[in-house]
Amino acid sequence: MTTTDTTVGTAAIRPLRADAERNRLRIIAAARELFADRGLEVTLDDVAAHAGVGVGTVYRRFDNRDQLIEGVFVEHLHEVATRLTAALESPDTWNGVVTLFTYVGESMAGDRGLAAVMMRIDHTAPAIETAKLAMTSLIEQVHRRGVDEGVLRPEIERTDFFAFFTMLSAVADVTQSTAPGTWRRYLELMLDSIRADGNRQPLATPALTDAQIRQAQAARCQTR
């Protein structure tokens, strides 16, 4: 990933100095942690304090909280693109697919603020559209390679990846507070369903219990 200024509303994308890029990434990381812990209503002053930078440094990168929220999501898309590139570079195509799907599940389960960010942002914003185009191109390459090499079922379409990632995100969001790691069971089932050889692997992650389902439902109601 190239070092660029992803601030929303910038007329041209300008390379950042190394120290400026480090600060931008610190701000993004701090915002992600606060969004996960306290929701999206934190202030830029809160983020600056958590990142250990001056408030002016935050405002030089982001004019307001909505721009920061967008910046967090763009950085997430860049991270997914990096994982997609790694999947393409893997000599074992199936292992590359497994690693990619596992990363998506881990990132959504580990960063509870991402789901809220995805609901809040304008998905048609130029910076997001640009990052999505790059990611979509990489997904298409991973998909085509998987089908051509016979590791993905030929009926699987590139656009199915969006649904797979969304399902992992939804399961992680609903169950992580009451039954951490449950999403891995549905990743296992998902991978079994898309592999071309039809081999079924033993499920390593237990199913939810009735009590865990009730707890997850109660926790869901409390957050609404």
NULO-199255 format. One line per 4 residues: number of its first residue (from 1); their letters; for each residue x, y, z of C-alpha. Coordinates in steps of 0.05 Angstrom, whole numbers. Example, Ala and Ser with C-alpha at 12.3 -4.5 7.8 and 13.67 -1.06 7.14 Angstrom:
<atoms>
1	as	246,-90,156; 273,-21,143;
</atoms>
This chain:
<atoms>
1	mttt	0,0,0; 28,67,-19; 34,123,32; -19,173,13;
5	dttv	-61,227,44; -131,198,49; -163,259,81; -233,268,54;
9	gtaa	-244,329,11; -171,337,-9; -168,359,-82; -107,317,-98;
13	irpl	-77,257,-63; -9,278,-36; 46,234,-9; 56,244,66;
17	rada	122,251,101; 141,190,141; 128,225,208; 61,252,183;
21	ernr	41,182,160; 60,152,227; 16,204,261; -42,190,214;
25	lrii	-38,116,229; -34,130,304; -97,173,299; -133,119,259;
29	aaar	-113,65,309; -134,107,368; -201,123,335; -214,50,321;
33	elfa	-201,32,394; -246,88,420; -302,72,370; -300,0,394;
37	drgl	-300,18,468; -345,79,470; -382,84,404; -377,135,348;
41	evtl	-394,197,388; -324,207,416; -293,275,400; -230,291,360;
45	ddva	-200,316,426; -213,246,456; -178,214,397; -118,261,401;
49	ahag	-109,246,475; -115,171,463; -65,175,404; -16,217,444;
53	vgvg	-15,273,392; -36,345,394; -107,364,375; -79,406,318;
57	tvyr	-47,344,289; -115,309,286; -149,370,254; -94,375,201;
61	rfdn	-114,306,177; -189,306,191; -235,367,192; -288,333,233;
65	rdql	-310,267,263; -346,243,200; -281,250,161; -245,210,215;
69	iegv	-297,155,213; -290,152,137; -214,150,145; -220,91,192;
73	fveh	-261,53,142; -214,70,84; -155,44,124; -194,-20,138;
77	lhev	-205,-29,63; -131,-19,51; -116,-73,103; -165,-121,68;
81	atrl	-131,-105,1; -64,-122,32; -92,-190,54; -121,-201,-16;
85	taal	-52,-188,-46; -22,-238,2; -74,-289,-18; -55,-278,-91;
89	espd	19,-286,-75; 9,-350,-35; 34,-412,-73; -24,-451,-42;
93	twng	-87,-419,-71; -135,-452,-22; -92,-433,38; -93,-362,12;
97	vvtl	-169,-362,10; -173,-392,81; -124,-340,107; -164,-283,75;
101	ftyv	-231,-306,103; -200,-318,172; -171,-248,172; -239,-217,156;
105	gesm	-271,-255,213; -216,-238,262; -217,-164,244; -293,-158,251;
109	agdr	-293,-197,317; -233,-160,345; -256,-91,324; -326,-82,350;
113	glaa	-330,-11,324; -323,-31,250; -396,-53,244; -419,15,270;
117	vmmr	-370,51,223; -397,12,164; -468,34,181; -449,107,190;
121	idht	-406,124,130; -426,147,61; -405,88,17; -406,133,-45;
125	apai	-352,180,-18; -295,186,-68; -241,159,-21; -284,99,-4;
129	etak	-303,86,-77; -229,87,-96; -210,38,-42; -268,-7,-59;
133	lamt	-249,-8,-133; -179,-31,-115; -206,-84,-67; -258,-108,-118;
137	slie	-204,-118,-170; -163,-160,-122; -224,-201,-101; -237,-215,-175;
141	qvhr	-166,-240,-183; -171,-285,-121; -237,-312,-145; -214,-325,-217;
145	rgvd	-151,-359,-193; -190,-403,-145; -239,-425,-199; -186,-434,-253;
149	egvl	-144,-477,-207; -204,-518,-185; -202,-501,-111; -267,-460,-112;
153	rpei	-333,-488,-137; -346,-461,-207; -415,-436,-185; -382,-387,-136;
157	ertd	-384,-316,-162; -339,-258,-145; -397,-221,-114; -410,-278,-66;
161	ffaf	-348,-255,-28; -387,-193,-5; -442,-237,24; -392,-284,57;
165	ftml	-355,-226,91; -422,-195,112; -445,-260,143; -380,-268,182;
169	sava	-387,-196,206; -459,-206,228; -444,-270,267; -383,-239,300;
173	dvtq	-423,-177,319; -480,-216,350; -440,-269,388; -373,-239,406;
177	stap	-394,-210,474; -428,-274,498; -393,-331,460; -326,-305,433;
181	gtwr	-300,-342,372; -367,-372,351; -358,-340,282; -303,-391,269;
185	ryle	-354,-447,267; -391,-411,211; -326,-397,175; -312,-471,177;
189	lmld	-381,-486,148; -373,-431,96; -305,-457,73; -332,-528,67;
193	sira	-388,-501,23; -344,-465,-27; -286,-514,-36; -289,-551,-102;
197	dgnr	-265,-619,-79; -325,-629,-33; -281,-651,25; -312,-638,93;
201	qpla	-268,-620,151; -288,-636,224; -319,-575,257; -270,-551,310;
205	tpal	-314,-496,340; -375,-517,381; -445,-493,366; -480,-442,409;
209	tdaq	-518,-469,468; -589,-447,482; -564,-405,540; -514,-370,496;
213	irqa	-567,-355,444; -611,-324,498; -552,-283,524; -535,-259,454;
217	qaar	-607,-239,441; -611,-202,507; -546,-166,493; -571,-147,424;
221	cqtr	-635,-117,452; -596,-76,502; -554,-43,447; -615,-21,407;
</atoms>
